[in-house]
Every structure is written in C-alpha cells, then in structure tokens.
Amino acid sequence: MRTCVGCRERGQRSALLRVVRVVLGERDLAVVDPGRDRPGRGAWLHPDPQCLDLAERRRALPRALRAGPLDIAAVRQYVEEGPVD
C-alpha cells in the first residue's frame, strides 16, 4: 500500500504511478518511473489529472522528493496522454 501525494488516499502500488526527481543540467525534473526501479526517493500519485492538480497546488511533489521547484511537465503529459512509446 502507498499513499497518493495528491489526494492522500491509500492505494495498491500497482494502481499508482511512481514519480522520481531527475537532475538535467541546472533543472530538476519530475518524471514518471514506469518500471518502479529508478534509484532514489519516489513519490506516489494516482494517474488522474485531479490528483496531479492537488499535488501541484499543495507543492507535495517537491516536498516528497526533497527538492526545490520541480518541472512537472513530463508527469502532466504522462497523466493526461498516457505512456509515450
């Protein structure tokens, strides 16, 4: 069981997305970890735009990942459009 950083509801690990922080140059990016095997801290999120909006409004992703401001565009694209092949 994991807790969604957006809605704060508990859910099965298989039903949630794992989001990790990736440093690219001077930018901190939040990206989805579909294999759930990237190293480092992870935050869990329902694949629902409303949960992502709540997490963004509450600044839950940067806090959970212990980071400063994060670019969450890749997570938003994944949630709204699904995985990119």
mmCIF file as gemmi writes it, N, C-alpha and C atoms, coordinates in Angstrom:
data_model
loop_
_atom_site.group_PDB
_atom_site.id
_atom_site.type_symbol
_atom_site.label_atom_id
_atom_site.label_alt_id
_atom_site.label_comp_id
_atom_site.label_asym_id
_atom_site.label_entity_id
_atom_site.label_seq_id
_atom_site.pdbx_PDB_ins_code
_atom_site.Cartn_x
_atom_site.Cartn_y
_atom_site.Cartn_z
_atom_site.occupancy
_atom_site.B_iso_or_equiv
_atom_site.pdbx_formal_charge
_atom_site.auth_seq_id
_atom_site.auth_asym_id
_atom_site.pdbx_PDB_model_num
ATOM 1 N N . MET Axp A 1 ? 0.84 -1.188 0 1 0 ? 1 A 1
ATOM 2 C CA . MET Axp A 1 ? 0 0 0 1 0 ? 1 A 1
ATOM 3 C C . MET Axp A 1 ? 0.883 1.25 0 1 0 ? 1 A 1
ATOM 4 N N . ARG Axp A 2 ? 0.47 2.23 -0.787 1 0 ? 2 A 1
ATOM 5 C CA . ARG Axp A 2 ? 1.169 3.508 -0.871 1 0 ? 2 A 1
ATOM 6 C C . ARG Axp A 2 ? 0.128 4.62 -0.752 1 0 ? 2 A 1
ATOM 7 N N . THR Axp A 3 ? 0.575 5.825 -0.435 1 0 ? 3 A 1
ATOM 8 C CA . THR Axp A 3 ? -0.32 6.974 -0.304 1 0 ? 3 A 1
ATOM 9 C C . THR Axp A 3 ? -0.061 7.946 -1.439 1 0 ? 3 A 1
ATOM 10 N N . CYS Axp A 4 ? -1.114 8.349 -2.115 1 0 ? 4 A 1
ATOM 11 C CA . CYS Axp A 4 ? -1.037 9.321 -3.197 1 0 ? 4 A 1
ATOM 12 C C . CYS Axp A 4 ? -0.707 10.691 -2.605 1 0 ? 4 A 1
ATOM 13 N N . VAL Axp A 5 ? 0.31 11.366 -3.158 1 0 ? 5 A 1
ATOM 14 C CA . VAL Axp A 5 ? 0.685 12.688 -2.647 1 0 ? 5 A 1
ATOM 15 C C . VAL Axp A 5 ? -0.337 13.756 -3.024 1 0 ? 5 A 1
ATOM 16 N N . GLY Axp A 6 ? -1.232 13.444 -3.946 1 0 ? 6 A 1
ATOM 17 C CA . GLY Axp A 6 ? -2.263 14.407 -4.35 1 0 ? 6 A 1
ATOM 18 C C . GLY Axp A 6 ? -3.475 14.359 -3.441 1 0 ? 6 A 1
ATOM 19 N N . CYS Axp A 7 ? -4.199 13.256 -3.502 1 0 ? 7 A 1
ATOM 20 C CA . CYS Axp A 7 ? -5.455 13.14 -2.752 1 0 ? 7 A 1
ATOM 21 C C . CYS Axp A 7 ? -5.266 12.573 -1.348 1 0 ? 7 A 1
ATOM 22 N N . ARG Axp A 8 ? -4.068 12.045 -1.062 1 0 ? 8 A 1
ATOM 23 C CA . ARG Axp A 8 ? -3.724 11.463 0.237 1 0 ? 8 A 1
ATOM 24 C C . ARG Axp A 8 ? -4.47 10.166 0.536 1 0 ? 8 A 1
ATOM 25 N N . GLU Axp A 9 ? -5.064 9.545 -0.482 1 0 ? 9 A 1
ATOM 26 C CA . GLU Axp A 9 ? -5.727 8.257 -0.282 1 0 ? 9 A 1
ATOM 27 C C . GLU Axp A 9 ? -4.73 7.137 -0.512 1 0 ? 9 A 1
ATOM 28 N N . ARG Axp A 10 ? -4.938 6.043 0.193 1 0 ? 10 A 1
ATOM 29 C CA . ARG Axp A 10 ? -4.056 4.894 0.049 1 0 ? 10 A 1
ATOM 30 C C . ARG Axp A 10 ? -4.533 4.042 -1.118 1 0 ? 10 A 1
ATOM 31 N N . GLY Axp A 11 ? -3.569 3.402 -1.775 1 0 ? 11 A 1
ATOM 32 C CA . GLY Axp A 11 ? -3.909 2.549 -2.899 1 0 ? 11 A 1
ATOM 33 C C . GLY Axp A 11 ? -2.83 1.503 -3.121 1 0 ? 11 A 1
ATOM 34 N N . GLN Axp A 12 ? -3.162 0.524 -3.9 1 0 ? 12 A 1
ATOM 35 C CA . GLN Axp A 12 ? -2.197 -0.508 -4.24 1 0 ? 12 A 1
ATOM 36 C C . GLN Axp A 12 ? -1.069 0.104 -5.051 1 0 ? 12 A 1
ATOM 37 N N . ARG Axp A 13 ? 0.116 -0.413 -4.859 1 0 ? 13 A 1
ATOM 38 C CA . ARG Axp A 13 ? 1.285 0.067 -5.591 1 0 ? 13 A 1
ATOM 39 C C . ARG Axp A 13 ? 1.068 -0.036 -7.105 1 0 ? 13 A 1
ATOM 40 N N . SER Axp A 14 ? 0.386 -1.078 -7.534 1 0 ? 14 A 1
ATOM 41 C CA . SER Axp A 14 ? 0.149 -1.289 -8.964 1 0 ? 14 A 1
ATOM 42 C C . SER Axp A 14 ? -0.825 -0.263 -9.556 1 0 ? 14 A 1
ATOM 43 N N . ALA Axp A 15 ? -1.607 0.401 -8.713 1 0 ? 15 A 1
ATOM 44 C CA . ALA Axp A 15 ? -2.585 1.383 -9.193 1 0 ? 15 A 1
ATOM 45 C C . ALA Axp A 15 ? -2.042 2.808 -9.184 1 0 ? 15 A 1
ATOM 46 N N . LEU Axp A 16 ? -0.841 3.004 -8.647 1 0 ? 16 A 1
ATOM 47 C CA . LEU Axp A 16 ? -0.265 4.337 -8.537 1 0 ? 16 A 1
ATOM 48 C C . LEU Axp A 16 ? 0.967 4.471 -9.42 1 0 ? 16 A 1
ATOM 49 N N . LEU Axp A 17 ? 1.273 5.7 -9.801 1 0 ? 17 A 1
ATOM 50 C CA . LEU Axp A 17 ? 2.494 5.996 -10.56 1 0 ? 17 A 1
ATOM 51 C C . LEU Axp A 17 ? 3.583 6.382 -9.581 1 0 ? 17 A 1
ATOM 52 N N . ARG Axp A 18 ? 4.796 5.924 -9.838 1 0 ? 18 A 1
ATOM 53 C CA . ARG Axp A 18 ? 5.939 6.364 -9.042 1 0 ? 18 A 1
ATOM 54 C C . ARG Axp A 18 ? 6.594 7.508 -9.798 1 0 ? 18 A 1
ATOM 55 N N . VAL Axp A 19 ? 6.803 8.618 -9.102 1 0 ? 19 A 1
ATOM 56 C CA . VAL Axp A 19 ? 7.419 9.804 -9.679 1 0 ? 19 A 1
ATOM 57 C C . VAL Axp A 19 ? 8.763 10.005 -8.986 1 0 ? 19 A 1
ATOM 58 N N . VAL Axp A 20 ? 9.797 10.257 -9.776 1 0 ? 20 A 1
ATOM 59 C CA . VAL Axp A 20 ? 11.136 10.481 -9.234 1 0 ? 20 A 1
ATOM 60 C C . VAL Axp A 20 ? 11.69 11.801 -9.755 1 0 ? 20 A 1
ATOM 61 N N . ARG Axp A 21 ? 12.73 12.276 -9.092 1 0 ? 21 A 1
ATOM 62 C CA . ARG Axp A 21 ? 13.403 13.517 -9.485 1 0 ? 21 A 1
ATOM 63 C C . ARG Axp A 21 ? 14.619 13.177 -10.335 1 0 ? 21 A 1
ATOM 64 N N . VAL Axp A 22 ? 14.759 13.894 -11.445 1 0 ? 22 A 1
ATOM 65 C CA . VAL Axp A 22 ? 15.908 13.743 -12.325 1 0 ? 22 A 1
ATOM 66 C C . VAL Axp A 22 ? 16.533 15.119 -12.489 1 0 ? 22 A 1
ATOM 67 N N . VAL Axp A 23 ? 17.835 15.195 -12.304 1 0 ? 23 A 1
ATOM 68 C CA . VAL Axp A 23 ? 18.549 16.457 -12.472 1 0 ? 23 A 1
ATOM 69 C C . VAL Axp A 23 ? 19.112 16.487 -13.885 1 0 ? 23 A 1
ATOM 70 N N . LEU Axp A 24 ? 18.721 17.51 -14.638 1 0 ? 24 A 1
ATOM 71 C CA . LEU Axp A 24 ? 19.169 17.671 -16.012 1 0 ? 24 A 1
ATOM 72 C C . LEU Axp A 24 ? 19.811 19.052 -16.122 1 0 ? 24 A 1
ATOM 73 N N . GLY Axp A 25 ? 21.139 19.077 -16.081 1 0 ? 25 A 1
ATOM 74 C CA . GLY Axp A 25 ? 21.836 20.363 -16.064 1 0 ? 25 A 1
ATOM 75 C C . GLY Axp A 25 ? 21.545 21.063 -14.754 1 0 ? 25 A 1
ATOM 76 N N . GLU Axp A 26 ? 20.957 22.244 -14.845 1 0 ? 26 A 1
ATOM 77 C CA . GLU Axp A 26 ? 20.594 23.001 -13.648 1 0 ? 26 A 1
ATOM 78 C C . GLU Axp A 26 ? 19.116 22.866 -13.306 1 0 ? 26 A 1
ATOM 79 N N . ARG Axp A 27 ? 18.39 22.04 -14.057 1 0 ? 27 A 1
ATOM 80 C CA . ARG Axp A 27 ? 16.943 21.89 -13.851 1 0 ? 27 A 1
ATOM 81 C C . ARG Axp A 27 ? 16.634 20.609 -13.098 1 0 ? 27 A 1
ATOM 82 N N . ASP Axp A 28 ? 15.657 20.68 -12.23 1 0 ? 28 A 1
ATOM 83 C CA . ASP Axp A 28 ? 15.125 19.5 -11.553 1 0 ? 28 A 1
ATOM 84 C C . ASP Axp A 28 ? 13.81 19.14 -12.221 1 0 ? 28 A 1
ATOM 85 N N . LEU Axp A 29 ? 13.73 17.921 -12.713 1 0 ? 29 A 1
ATOM 86 C CA . LEU Axp A 29 ? 12.532 17.456 -13.391 1 0 ? 29 A 1
ATOM 87 C C . LEU Axp A 29 ? 11.879 16.346 -12.575 1 0 ? 29 A 1
ATOM 88 N N . ALA Axp A 30 ? 10.572 16.318 -12.596 1 0 ? 30 A 1
ATOM 89 C CA . ALA Axp A 30 ? 9.826 15.191 -12.047 1 0 ? 30 A 1
ATOM 90 C C . ALA Axp A 30 ? 9.426 14.335 -13.238 1 0 ? 30 A 1
ATOM 91 N N . VAL Axp A 31 ? 9.753 13.048 -13.19 1 0 ? 31 A 1
ATOM 92 C CA . VAL Axp A 31 ? 9.409 12.131 -14.274 1 0 ? 31 A 1
ATOM 93 C C . VAL Axp A 31 ? 8.766 10.882 -13.693 1 0 ? 31 A 1
ATOM 94 N N . VAL Axp A 32 ? 7.94 10.252 -14.508 1 0 ? 32 A 1
ATOM 95 C CA . VAL Axp A 32 ? 7.282 9.008 -14.106 1 0 ? 32 A 1
ATOM 96 C C . VAL Axp A 32 ? 8.275 7.865 -14.252 1 0 ? 32 A 1
ATOM 97 N N . ASP Axp A 33 ? 8.279 6.987 -13.288 1 0 ? 33 A 1
ATOM 98 C CA . ASP Axp A 33 ? 9.133 5.801 -13.286 1 0 ? 33 A 1
ATOM 99 C C . ASP Axp A 33 ? 8.247 4.583 -13.541 1 0 ? 33 A 1
ATOM 100 N N . PRO Axp A 34 ? 7.972 4.267 -14.828 1 0 ? 34 A 1
ATOM 101 C CA . PRO Axp A 34 ? 7.024 3.19 -15.115 1 0 ? 34 A 1
ATOM 102 C C . PRO Axp A 34 ? 7.489 1.816 -14.622 1 0 ? 34 A 1
ATOM 103 N N . GLY Axp A 35 ? 8.782 1.584 -14.59 1 0 ? 35 A 1
ATOM 104 C CA . GLY Axp A 35 ? 9.289 0.304 -14.106 1 0 ? 35 A 1
ATOM 105 C C . GLY Axp A 35 ? 9.418 0.234 -12.598 1 0 ? 35 A 1
ATOM 106 N N . ARG Axp A 36 ? 9.219 1.376 -11.941 1 0 ? 36 A 1
ATOM 107 C CA . ARG Axp A 36 ? 9.323 1.489 -10.484 1 0 ? 36 A 1
ATOM 108 C C . ARG Axp A 36 ? 10.66 0.976 -9.959 1 0 ? 36 A 1
ATOM 109 N N . ASP Axp A 37 ? 11.744 1.233 -10.747 1 0 ? 37 A 1
ATOM 110 C CA . ASP Axp A 37 ? 13.041 0.699 -10.345 1 0 ? 37 A 1
ATOM 111 C C . ASP Axp A 37 ? 14.172 1.717 -10.396 1 0 ? 37 A 1
ATOM 112 N N . ARG Axp A 38 ? 13.86 2.981 -10.64 1 0 ? 38 A 1
ATOM 113 C CA . ARG Axp A 38 ? 14.914 4.003 -10.638 1 0 ? 38 A 1
ATOM 114 C C . ARG Axp A 38 ? 15.381 4.231 -9.209 1 0 ? 38 A 1
ATOM 115 N N . PRO Axp A 39 ? 16.662 4.547 -9.05 1 0 ? 39 A 1
ATOM 116 C CA . PRO Axp A 39 ? 17.165 4.786 -7.693 1 0 ? 39 A 1
ATOM 117 C C . PRO Axp A 39 ? 16.668 6.111 -7.133 1 0 ? 39 A 1
ATOM 118 N N . GLY Axp A 40 ? 16.707 6.22 -5.829 1 0 ? 40 A 1
ATOM 119 C CA . GLY Axp A 40 ? 16.366 7.473 -5.171 1 0 ? 40 A 1
ATOM 120 C C . GLY Axp A 40 ? 14.955 7.484 -4.619 1 0 ? 40 A 1
ATOM 121 N N . ARG Axp A 41 ? 14.623 8.618 -4.066 1 0 ? 41 A 1
ATOM 122 C CA . ARG Axp A 41 ? 13.302 8.8 -3.458 1 0 ? 41 A 1
ATOM 123 C C . ARG Axp A 41 ? 12.227 8.791 -4.531 1 0 ? 41 A 1
ATOM 124 N N . GLY Axp A 42 ? 11.078 8.321 -4.177 1 0 ? 42 A 1
ATOM 125 C CA . GLY Axp A 42 ? 9.943 8.324 -5.082 1 0 ? 42 A 1
ATOM 126 C C . GLY Axp A 42 ? 8.714 8.866 -4.389 1 0 ? 42 A 1
ATOM 127 N N . ALA Axp A 43 ? 7.823 9.419 -5.164 1 0 ? 43 A 1
ATOM 128 C CA . ALA Axp A 43 ? 6.53 9.878 -4.677 1 0 ? 43 A 1
ATOM 129 C C . ALA Axp A 43 ? 5.475 9.119 -5.476 1 0 ? 43 A 1
ATOM 130 N N . TRP Axp A 44 ? 4.376 8.813 -4.854 1 0 ? 44 A 1
ATOM 131 C CA . TRP Axp A 44 ? 3.331 8.005 -5.49 1 0 ? 44 A 1
ATOM 132 C C . TRP Axp A 44 ? 2.126 8.877 -5.789 1 0 ? 44 A 1
ATOM 133 N N . LEU Axp A 45 ? 1.517 8.644 -6.951 1 0 ? 45 A 1
ATOM 134 C CA . LEU Axp A 45 ? 0.446 9.507 -7.442 1 0 ? 45 A 1
ATOM 135 C C . LEU Axp A 45 ? -0.542 8.674 -8.257 1 0 ? 45 A 1
ATOM 136 N N . HIS Axp A 46 ? -1.834 8.913 -8.035 1 0 ? 46 A 1
ATOM 137 C CA . HIS Axp A 46 ? -2.834 8.276 -8.901 1 0 ? 46 A 1
ATOM 138 C C . HIS Axp A 46 ? -2.679 8.833 -10.316 1 0 ? 46 A 1
ATOM 139 N N . PRO Axp A 47 ? -2.881 8.016 -11.334 1 0 ? 47 A 1
ATOM 140 C CA . PRO Axp A 47 ? -2.786 8.517 -12.724 1 0 ? 47 A 1
ATOM 141 C C . PRO Axp A 47 ? -4.037 9.303 -13.112 1 0 ? 47 A 1
ATOM 142 N N . ASP Axp A 48 ? -4.323 10.337 -12.356 1 0 ? 48 A 1
ATOM 143 C CA . ASP Axp A 48 ? -5.527 11.133 -12.513 1 0 ? 48 A 1
ATOM 144 C C . ASP Axp A 48 ? -5.125 12.612 -12.504 1 0 ? 48 A 1
ATOM 145 N N . PRO Axp A 49 ? -5.559 13.386 -13.504 1 0 ? 49 A 1
ATOM 146 C CA . PRO Axp A 49 ? -5.194 14.81 -13.531 1 0 ? 49 A 1
ATOM 147 C C . PRO Axp A 49 ? -5.606 15.571 -12.275 1 0 ? 49 A 1
ATOM 148 N N . GLN Axp A 50 ? -6.707 15.167 -11.641 1 0 ? 50 A 1
ATOM 149 C CA . GLN Axp A 50 ? -7.144 15.86 -10.429 1 0 ? 50 A 1
ATOM 150 C C . GLN Axp A 50 ? -6.153 15.648 -9.286 1 0 ? 50 A 1
ATOM 151 N N . CYS Axp A 51 ? -5.613 14.441 -9.171 1 0 ? 51 A 1
ATOM 152 C CA . CYS Axp A 51 ? -4.616 14.173 -8.131 1 0 ? 51 A 1
ATOM 153 C C . CYS Axp A 51 ? -3.343 14.966 -8.406 1 0 ? 51 A 1
ATOM 154 N N . LEU Axp A 52 ? -2.951 15.071 -9.662 1 0 ? 52 A 1
ATOM 155 C CA . LEU Axp A 52 ? -1.766 15.849 -10.009 1 0 ? 52 A 1
ATOM 156 C C . LEU Axp A 52 ? -1.998 17.328 -9.705 1 0 ? 52 A 1
ATOM 157 N N . ASP Axp A 53 ? -3.191 17.836 -10.002 1 0 ? 53 A 1
ATOM 158 C CA . ASP Axp A 53 ? -3.513 19.232 -9.69 1 0 ? 53 A 1
ATOM 159 C C . ASP Axp A 53 ? -3.433 19.486 -8.182 1 0 ? 53 A 1
ATOM 160 N N . LEU Axp A 54 ? -3.979 18.558 -7.397 1 0 ? 54 A 1
ATOM 161 C CA . LEU Axp A 54 ? -3.906 18.702 -5.939 1 0 ? 54 A 1
ATOM 162 C C . LEU Axp A 54 ? -2.461 18.681 -5.455 1 0 ? 54 A 1
ATOM 163 N N . ALA Axp A 55 ? -1.677 17.759 -5.984 1 0 ? 55 A 1
ATOM 164 C CA . ALA Axp A 55 ? -0.27 17.664 -5.59 1 0 ? 55 A 1
ATOM 165 C C . ALA Axp A 55 ? 0.48 18.943 -5.957 1 0 ? 55 A 1
ATOM 166 N N . GLU Axp A 56 ? 0.177 19.494 -7.114 1 0 ? 56 A 1
ATOM 167 C CA . GLU Axp A 56 ? 0.837 20.727 -7.545 1 0 ? 56 A 1
ATOM 168 C C . GLU Axp A 56 ? 0.42 21.892 -6.658 1 0 ? 56 A 1
ATOM 169 N N . ARG Axp A 57 ? -0.856 21.983 -6.367 1 0 ? 57 A 1
ATOM 170 C CA . ARG Axp A 57 ? -1.368 23.074 -5.541 1 0 ? 57 A 1
ATOM 171 C C . ARG Axp A 57 ? -0.783 23.024 -4.125 1 0 ? 57 A 1
ATOM 172 N N . ARG Axp A 58 ? -0.626 21.819 -3.591 1 0 ? 58 A 1
ATOM 173 C CA . ARG Axp A 58 ? -0.095 21.64 -2.237 1 0 ? 58 A 1
ATOM 174 C C . ARG Axp A 58 ? 1.434 21.6 -2.203 1 0 ? 58 A 1
ATOM 175 N N . ARG Axp A 59 ? 2.073 21.672 -3.391 1 0 ? 59 A 1
ATOM 176 C CA . ARG Axp A 59 ? 3.537 21.552 -3.507 1 0 ? 59 A 1
ATOM 177 C C . ARG Axp A 59 ? 4.025 20.256 -2.883 1 0 ? 59 A 1
ATOM 178 N N . ALA Axp A 60 ? 3.249 19.18 -3.094 1 0 ? 60 A 1
ATOM 179 C CA . ALA Axp A 60 ? 3.545 17.901 -2.469 1 0 ? 60 A 1
ATOM 180 C C . ALA Axp A 60 ? 4.696 17.161 -3.149 1 0 ? 60 A 1
ATOM 181 N N . LEU Axp A 61 ? 4.833 17.279 -4.467 1 0 ? 61 A 1
ATOM 182 C CA . LEU Axp A 61 ? 5.917 16.562 -5.148 1 0 ? 61 A 1
ATOM 183 C C . LEU Axp A 61 ? 7.292 17.069 -4.73 1 0 ? 61 A 1
ATOM 184 N N . PRO Axp A 62 ? 7.561 18.379 -4.757 1 0 ? 62 A 1
ATOM 185 C CA . PRO Axp A 62 ? 8.886 18.824 -4.303 1 0 ? 62 A 1
ATOM 186 C C . PRO Axp A 62 ? 9.166 18.44 -2.853 1 0 ? 62 A 1
ATOM 187 N N . ARG Axp A 63 ? 8.151 18.494 -2.014 1 0 ? 63 A 1
ATOM 188 C CA . ARG Axp A 63 ? 8.334 18.145 -0.613 1 0 ? 63 A 1
ATOM 189 C C . ARG Axp A 63 ? 8.616 16.653 -0.457 1 0 ? 63 A 1
ATOM 190 N N . ALA Axp A 64 ? 7.871 15.819 -1.146 1 0 ? 64 A 1
ATOM 191 C CA . ALA Axp A 64 ? 8.07 14.373 -1.045 1 0 ? 64 A 1
ATOM 192 C C . ALA Axp A 64 ? 9.415 13.94 -1.615 1 0 ? 64 A 1
ATOM 193 N N . LEU Axp A 65 ? 9.857 14.632 -2.669 1 0 ? 65 A 1
ATOM 194 C CA . LEU Axp A 65 ? 11.12 14.271 -3.311 1 0 ? 65 A 1
ATOM 195 C C . LEU Axp A 65 ? 12.303 15.05 -2.742 1 0 ? 65 A 1
ATOM 196 N N . ARG Axp A 66 ? 12.033 15.873 -1.739 1 0 ? 66 A 1
ATOM 197 C CA . ARG Axp A 66 ? 13.07 16.688 -1.091 1 0 ? 66 A 1
ATOM 198 C C . ARG Axp A 66 ? 13.871 17.489 -2.11 1 0 ? 66 A 1
ATOM 199 N N . ALA Axp A 67 ? 13.122 18.269 -2.877 1 0 ? 67 A 1
ATOM 200 C CA . ALA Axp A 67 ? 13.735 19.062 -3.945 1 0 ? 67 A 1
ATOM 201 C C . ALA Axp A 67 ? 13.177 20.477 -3.896 1 0 ? 67 A 1
ATOM 202 N N . GLY Axp A 68 ? 13.816 21.358 -4.641 1 0 ? 68 A 1
ATOM 203 C CA . GLY Axp A 68 ? 13.307 22.712 -4.801 1 0 ? 68 A 1
ATOM 204 C C . GLY Axp A 68 ? 12.198 22.693 -5.84 1 0 ? 68 A 1
ATOM 205 N N . PRO Axp A 69 ? 11.999 23.777 -6.54 1 0 ? 69 A 1
ATOM 206 C CA . PRO Axp A 69 ? 10.971 23.799 -7.582 1 0 ? 69 A 1
ATOM 207 C C . PRO Axp A 69 ? 11.24 22.719 -8.635 1 0 ? 69 A 1
ATOM 208 N N . LEU Axp A 70 ? 10.186 22.012 -9.006 1 0 ? 70 A 1
ATOM 209 C CA . LEU Axp A 70 ? 10.288 20.927 -9.987 1 0 ? 70 A 1
ATOM 210 C C . LEU Axp A 70 ? 9.498 21.259 -11.237 1 0 ? 70 A 1
ATOM 211 N N . ASP Axp A 71 ? 10.019 20.863 -12.375 1 0 ? 71 A 1
ATOM 212 C CA . ASP Axp A 71 ? 9.285 20.938 -13.632 1 0 ? 71 A 1
ATOM 213 C C . ASP Axp A 71 ? 8.484 19.642 -13.742 1 0 ? 71 A 1
ATOM 214 N N . ILE Axp A 72 ? 7.162 19.737 -13.671 1 0 ? 72 A 1
ATOM 215 C CA . ILE Axp A 72 ? 6.331 18.535 -13.689 1 0 ? 72 A 1
ATOM 216 C C . ILE Axp A 72 ? 5.665 18.308 -15.049 1 0 ? 72 A 1
ATOM 217 N N . ALA Axp A 73 ? 6.138 18.96 -16.088 1 0 ? 73 A 1
ATOM 218 C CA . ALA Axp A 73 ? 5.519 18.856 -17.415 1 0 ? 73 A 1
ATOM 219 C C . ALA Axp A 73 ? 5.489 17.413 -17.91 1 0 ? 73 A 1
ATOM 220 N N . ALA Axp A 74 ? 6.541 16.648 -17.679 1 0 ? 74 A 1
ATOM 221 C CA . ALA Axp A 74 ? 6.58 15.254 -18.145 1 0 ? 74 A 1
ATOM 222 C C . ALA Axp A 74 ? 5.553 14.406 -17.418 1 0 ? 74 A 1
ATOM 223 N N . VAL Axp A 75 ? 5.356 14.665 -16.138 1 0 ? 75 A 1
ATOM 224 C CA . VAL Axp A 75 ? 4.349 13.92 -15.365 1 0 ? 75 A 1
ATOM 225 C C . VAL Axp A 75 ? 2.96 14.286 -15.858 1 0 ? 75 A 1
ATOM 226 N N . ARG Axp A 76 ? 2.715 15.579 -16.082 1 0 ? 76 A 1
ATOM 227 C CA . ARG Axp A 76 ? 1.402 16.018 -16.57 1 0 ? 76 A 1
ATOM 228 C C . ARG Axp A 76 ? 1.098 15.385 -17.928 1 0 ? 76 A 1
ATOM 229 N N . GLN Axp A 77 ? 2.078 15.354 -18.825 1 0 ? 77 A 1
ATOM 230 C CA . GLN Axp A 77 ? 1.869 14.749 -20.141 1 0 ? 77 A 1
ATOM 231 C C . GLN Axp A 77 ? 1.55 13.259 -19.996 1 0 ? 77 A 1
ATOM 232 N N . TYR Axp A 78 ? 2.255 12.568 -19.133 1 0 ? 78 A 1
ATOM 233 C CA . TYR Axp A 78 ? 2.029 11.138 -18.918 1 0 ? 78 A 1
ATOM 234 C C . TYR Axp A 78 ? 0.621 10.892 -18.376 1 0 ? 78 A 1
ATOM 235 N N . VAL Axp A 79 ? 0.206 11.708 -17.41 1 0 ? 79 A 1
ATOM 236 C CA . VAL Axp A 79 ? -1.119 11.528 -16.803 1 0 ? 79 A 1
ATOM 237 C C . VAL Axp A 79 ? -2.236 11.838 -17.788 1 0 ? 79 A 1
ATOM 238 N N . GLU Axp A 80 ? -2.064 12.902 -18.563 1 0 ? 80 A 1
ATOM 239 C CA . GLU Axp A 80 ? -3.136 13.316 -19.48 1 0 ? 80 A 1
ATOM 240 C C . GLU Axp A 80 ? -3.184 12.509 -20.763 1 0 ? 80 A 1
ATOM 241 N N . GLU Axp A 81 ? -2.021 12.06 -21.258 1 0 ? 81 A 1
ATOM 242 C CA . GLU Axp A 81 ? -1.99 11.381 -22.555 1 0 ? 81 A 1
ATOM 243 C C . GLU Axp A 81 ? -1.661 9.902 -22.46 1 0 ? 81 A 1
ATOM 244 N N . GLY Axp A 82 ? -1.177 9.461 -21.337 1 0 ? 82 A 1
ATOM 245 C CA . GLY Axp A 82 ? -0.774 8.07 -21.212 1 0 ? 82 A 1
ATOM 246 C C . GLY Axp A 82 ? 0.686 7.901 -21.563 1 0 ? 82 A 1
ATOM 247 N N . PRO Axp A 83 ? 1.203 6.705 -21.42 1 0 ? 83 A 1
ATOM 248 C CA . PRO Axp A 83 ? 2.627 6.481 -21.707 1 0 ? 83 A 1
ATOM 249 C C . PRO Axp A 83 ? 2.977 6.738 -23.16 1 0 ? 83 A 1
ATOM 250 N N . VAL Axp A 84 ? 4.175 7.293 -23.366 1 0 ? 84 A 1
ATOM 251 C CA . VAL Axp A 84 ? 4.668 7.56 -24.714 1 0 ? 84 A 1
ATOM 252 C C . VAL Axp A 84 ? 5.55 6.398 -25.109 1 0 ? 84 A 1
ATOM 253 N N . ASP Axp A 85 ? 5.277 5.812 -26.275 1 0 ? 85 A 1
ATOM 254 C CA . ASP Axp A 85 ? 6.062 4.652 -26.724 1 0 ? 85 A 1
ATOM 255 C C . ASP Axp A 85 ? 7.36 5.075 -27.331 1 0 ? 85 A 1
